[in-house]
Amino acid sequence: MRVLLVWPRNERALLSDRLSCCEPLPLEYLGGALRGHHDVTIHDLRLDAPLADYAATHEPPDLVGVAIPYTTSVRVSRQVSHEVRRLWPDVPIVLGGHHPTVSAEWLDGFAADWVIAGEGGAPLNRLAADLEAGRTPQAGVGLAPYDSRTGLERDRRPRPAALNDLPMPDRSLLSHHRQDYFHSIYRPVSLIRFTAGCPYTCKFCSLWRMTDRRYLVKDIDRVLAEIADIDGDNLYVVDDEAFIQPARMLELADAIDKAGFRKRFHMYIRTDTALRRPDVIARWAEIGLDSVLVGAESMTDDELSGYRKGTDADQTRRALDLFHTNQVKVRANFIVQPSWVGEDFARLGRTIEELQVDMPSFSVLTPLPGTDLYDESRDQHISDDPELFDCYHSLFPTKLPLEDFYHRLADLLAGASARPAPGVAAGQDPSVFYYSDDSAFDEMLRGIRLSGVPGRALEPERVPSTG
């Protein structure tokens, strides 16, 4: 049967696809699960024509999957579902993605028949097989009818004991867009996953809850096979934390080296993980570790303790020294608290200079659905609009007037961007992580500043009628 998988585009997002546009790897995994059984097309609305144009030139699909990749995608994904229903009234529609995996919030008003949560390959395969055979699909692990989706998140956990039990992603489905996908300085870029899950329990993160703190890994031969399937030099490793098992990471580095792969890797790592085994960092630097994302979050131990981060500010300083000693660029993310006043913003600006962070990024403390922070603070939220759960808006009351708060946040980004990046030749790399050109960056800054203007943001979302 013909299966159409659709990735949405959010034109109103502050972090627009002009600043980062990564391949929809989850849909490539779904394509891999259906490979050999069904005819799969991935339609990426960030790059492809509108669905109406697709419908005018292609045969109707037999099943359409609409991704809700992030909470901020809820509105646009809902619109996509209604467009699909208008174009192909009798075609079954299934929803899936990160948001329905972690939360049942804001899923009203979609045109949909089924919802998938968790690793979606097996549930989608079952659904497609039943539909093709003319059978009534049955709910099961990770799959529920849209009208009775409430309990689905209880079945959200990935079931394989190791990630190599999952199918290989079918990257051929997006080969025509391979040069279009980028992430910061990595152009073009391909996404890859070595592991999933995290044993830590940070209050603002949902990833450890998705796997019940289990740490799932792929066999090294499987990782090598996936790297061999990628035609490109830049690999963005989207693991929650790739270096939890240092011995395995040393073995993987040696295997990558022996196989002759010459790639640039951007990876996530905790500061305490890096400091525990400096030899692992040094070895990965030898085989292509180009930059790391460090969740510094704060340089005050009180704030770190409140986040249940399990690290301290001194570890951040020592970890940055370790990375720089090995010529690895550091993207350090810092959390901006709604309770901050002017001196707090100024202090963080000084911290960026002091630490010589290569490419800082900033996020407002956000109670993302699926996190302990969300569950504990729902009665404090000043908006219920899913588009504002983007880490650039405050969902909590701010101590400063909103307009002042957002101006200071924009000034923080602008100041970090204006400084020379340490150890980087002028014009080669940006001084903040999310940067593509002056126009796109300035547009993001304008959007942040407007967030504090009455009537321009923090308005409740209007859910369309299901009738």
N, C-alpha and C positions, 0 to 999 in steps of 0.2 A: 504494500500500500504506500501511497505518497504521504510523507510526514513533513510538515512545515514547522520549523522551530524559529520563533521570532524573539529577537533581542530589542528592547525599547530604546528610545532616545528621549532624554529629558532636556529640552531646550532651555528651561528655566534654572537648571542646576548651576550653583556658584562654581563648583568644580566641573567645568564643562568638558565636552569631548575635544575641545581645542587645547585643553591643558593635559588631558590624559585620555587615551582611547585604546584600551587593551582588548585583545581578542576575547570573545566569549567562550573561554575554555570549558565551562560547564556544559554548554551546548555541544561542543566537540566530543565530550565524554558521552553524552546521550547519543550522538551520531555513531560513536564507536560501539555502543551497546546494540544499536539497531542495524549495524553494518551487516550486509549479507542477507538480511531478512526483509528490509524495507528500503524504499527510495527516499533519502533524507535530503532536505534543503535547509540551510541556515540563512535566515534573512535578518541582517544587522541593520536596523533602521538608522543607525548613526552614519552609515556609509551607503546603504542601498536605497533604491527608489521607494516611494510610498507604496503601501500594500495595494492600493487601487491600481497602480501601474503594474505591479506584479500580477495581479489578478487578470489584467487585460491581456497578458502575454503568456500565461502559463495555464496548464490544466488545473482544475480545482484540486486542492489537497483532500486526503481522506481523514486526516487528523492534524490539528494545529496545536502546538505547544507555545504558550506565552510565558516568557520569563518575567519574574519579579525579582531581579537580582539584588536589590537593596530596598530598605524601607522607603527611601526617597523616590523609588520607582513606582510606588503603588498607584499614583494618579495616572501616570502615562501608560502603565501596563493595563490599567482598567480601560483606558481609552482604546488601546490596541485591541483588547478583547472584544469591545463593541464594534470596532471596525471589521474585525474578522467575522463576527456574527452577521454584520450587514452584507459583507461580500460573499460569504458562503453560509447561508442560513442553516443548512442541515448538517454541517460538519462539526463533529465533536471537538470541544476545546478543553485543554488541560493546562492548569497553572502549575508553576514550580519555581524553585529558586531559593536563595538564601532567606528572603523574608518569610515566605510561608513555612520554611523549615523551623524558624525560631519563634514565630508568633502567628496567632490567628487574628491579630488586630488589623483593622482596616481592609478586610477581605470582602466586605459587603459590596454589592453593586456591580460585580463583574458579570460579564457574559461568559459563563464557564459551565462545564459539566463534571470535571474531575480536578482534584488537587493532588500534587505529589510533594512529599517532604523528604528531606535527607538525600542520600545518594540515589539519584533518580533513574539510573539505567535499567535496573531490574523491574521496578514498577511500570516504567514506560513501555518496556518490552512486553510485559504481561497485558497491559492495556491495549497496545497495538495488535497483539496476537488475537485477543478476544474479539476486538472489533472486526478484524479481517475475517475471522472464522464465523462471524455472525452471532457470536455468543454475547450474552449480557455480562459485561465486566463485573468482577467481584472486588469489593474492597479488601485490602490486605495491608501488609507492612508497607508503610510509606505511600499508600494510595487510598483516597477516600472520595466519594461523590461530593461535588461542590456543596450541595445542600445539607450535607451532614459532616462538614469538615472540622467541627469544633474539637474533636478529640484527636485530630491527626497528629498534632505535635508530640503526643505521647509516643509515637512511632518514628520519631525523627532521626534516631541515632543510626549512623552507618553500621551496617551489619557485617561487612567483611572483617576477618581477623587481621588482614594485611591489605594494603591498598593495591598490591599487585593482583588481587582477586578481581579488581575492576577491569573493564575492557580498556584497551588502548584508545586514547582520543583519536578521532578521525580528523586530522588536520587538513586533509585534502578538501574538505567541505568549504574551507575559507582560504584556499591557496590564492584565489584571485584578489584577496585583500591583504595578503601577507605584508606588503610594504607599507600599508596604511596604519598599522597598529603601532602605538608608541606609548612610552611611559617616561616622562621627564627627559633625561638625556639619552635614553635608550630608544633609538630610532633606526630601523624598526625593532620591535621586541616580540618575543614569544613567551608565553606563560608555561610553567611546568610545576608539578607538585611532587615532592619527594616523600612527604609525610603529611599527616593530618592530626589535629588534636594538640592539647597542651595540658601538662600536669598541674599548672598553676591556676589560681582562682581569682584573677583580677576582677574587681567589682564591676568595671565598666566594659567587660568583654564577655561575649556569648560563646566563643569558640570552644572553651573547655567544657561547657555544658552540653554542646552538641555531641561530644563523644564521651561524656561522663568521665572526663579527665583521662581517658585512655589515649595512648600515643600510638598511632597506626603508621606503619612504615611500608615502603615498597622495597622489594628485593633489589639489590644493586644491579643485577642483570636487567631487570625491568627498567630501572632508571636509565641505564645506558641505551636501551632500545628506544626509549622515548627521546633522549637527546639526539640519537642518530636519525630520528624521524623529523627533526627540526632543521630547516634550511635557513640559518641565520646565526649571527654571532652573539646577540644579546638575549640572555635568559633571565626573566623575572621569576624567581622561585617564590611561589605564593604560599609556602608552608606557614603555619601559625608560628612555629619556631623550629628551624631546621636542625639545630645543633644540640638537641637534647641528649643524643647518644653519641658522645665524642669518638669512641672507637669506630663506630659504624661510619661516621663522617670522614675519619682518616682513611678508612678502607675505600670509601666512595671516591675521595679525592685521588687516591692512587689509581683506582680503576679508570677514572676519567682521563688522567694523565697518560696511562698506558694505552688507552684507546685512541689517543691522538686528538681528542677534542680540544679546540681552542676557542673558548667562549668567554664572554664577560657576564658575570653573575651579579645580580642584585638580590639580597636575601635578608630575611628578618632574623634578629638575634637579641636575646636579653643580655644585659651587661654582665650579670653574674655568670651566665653560661660562658661568655667569652673569656672572662677572667679565670674561670676554673681550668681551662685548657688553652693557654696561649699558643701552644704548638699546633693546635688544630687550625687556629686563625692563620698562623704563618703558612701552614701547608696549603690552605685554600687560597691565600693570596698568591702563592706560586702558580696555582693552576687556573686563576682567572677571577677570583673574588674581587670585584671592582668597587662595590659599595654595599653598605648594610643599613637597614632601618633599625634603629635603636629606640625603643620606647622609653626615653628618658623620663617623660611625663612631668617631672618637677625636680628642682634642685633643693627642695626643703623636705626633710625627713618626715615632718608632720603630715604634709600632703601625701607623700608616698605611702605612709602607713594607712591613711584614710582610703587610699585606692586598693589596699591589700596587694600592693605590688611585690613586696618581698625583697626589694633592693633598697639601697641608700644612695645618697648623692655622691659620696666618695667613689662608689663603684662606677658611676657614670664617668667621672673624671678619669679614672684609671683605664676604663675600657676605651675611651676616646684616644688616650695616649697609645694604647695597644694597637688600635686600628691604624692610626696615623703612622706609627712606627713601621707598619707593614704596607704603607701606601694604599690603604683602603679608605675610600671616601665614606663619610658618615652622614646619613640622613637621620637626625635626631628629632623625634616628635615631642612636643611639650603641650601639656593641657592647660588651657586658660580657664580659670575659675570664674563663674558668674559673680562671686563675691569680691572680685578684685576691684581695687581703686587704681588711680593713676600711677602710684609708686610701684605697684605690682607689675604693671605692664613695662615700666621703665626698667625694673629689676631683671625681667626676662630678656629684654633687649641687651642689657649689659652681660647677662649670662651667655648669650650667643657669641658675643665678642670674646669673652673670657675663655670659653671652651673651644673656640676656633671650630665651630660646627660648620662642616662643608656646605650642607644643604638642609637647613632647619625646616620643619613644618610645624604647624600649630593647629590644635583642635580645641574647640570649646567643650568643656565637660558635658557629655551628651548621654542621657539615659536610654541607650539603644534597646529596642525590644529584644527580649531573650536574655537580658543581663540581670544580675542581682540589683544593680543600681536602678534599673527601670522598675522592677517589682517593688522596691522599697520606697520609691519616690513618686509614684503615680499621682498622688493627691497634691503634689507640689508643682506639677507641670503647668506652665502658663499657656500652652497651646497643645492641641491634639491633631495638628496637621502633620502627616507623615513626611511631607517634603522638607520640613524644618529639622528633621533628625539627620542632618548632614555634617555635623561636627563644626559648622560655622555659625550656627544660631544657638542662642541660649534658650533652653526649655525651662530654665529656672528663673525666678526673679533676680535681676541684677542689682548690685548695690549702687552702681552708677546709673544715671539715666540711660535708657536704651541707646539713644542716639550717640551719647558720649562713649558708651561701651564699644559700640561697633566702629566708631571712628578710631578709637585706640587700637582695636584689633587690626583694622586695615593699616594703621600707621606702623604697627609691629611688623606686619608682612612687608610693607614698603621699605621700612628701614633695613630689614634683613636682606631684602633684594638689592638694595643700593650699595651694600658693603662689598668689597672685593672678596671673592671666595678664596680662602686660604690654600696656598699651594697649587692653585689652578691658574693657568694662563688666561689673561683677560679675553673675554669673548668666547671661550671654549665651553665653559659650563656655567649654569646659572648659580646664583647664590641662595636660592630657595629651591625646594624640590619641585613643586608644581609650577613650572614655568615653561612656556613654549615660545612665546614672542611677547613683545611689549603690549600689543593690542589685547591679546587674550588675558594677560595678567592684569592690565589696567581695568578690563571689563569685570574681572573678579573683584578687584578692590572697590570699584563703584558699586557693585552689587552688595558687598558687605556694608559699605557706608549707608546705603539706602535701607538696609534692614532695620535701622533704628528710626526711620521716618514713619510717623503714624499713617496707617492705611496702606503701607507698602509691604508689610510682612506680619507674621504672627497672627494671621487670620485663619479661622477654622476652615478646613477643607469641606467642600460641598460634595456629598456623595450623590451620583446620578440615580434617578429612579430605576428600579429593576423592572418596572412595568413596561 
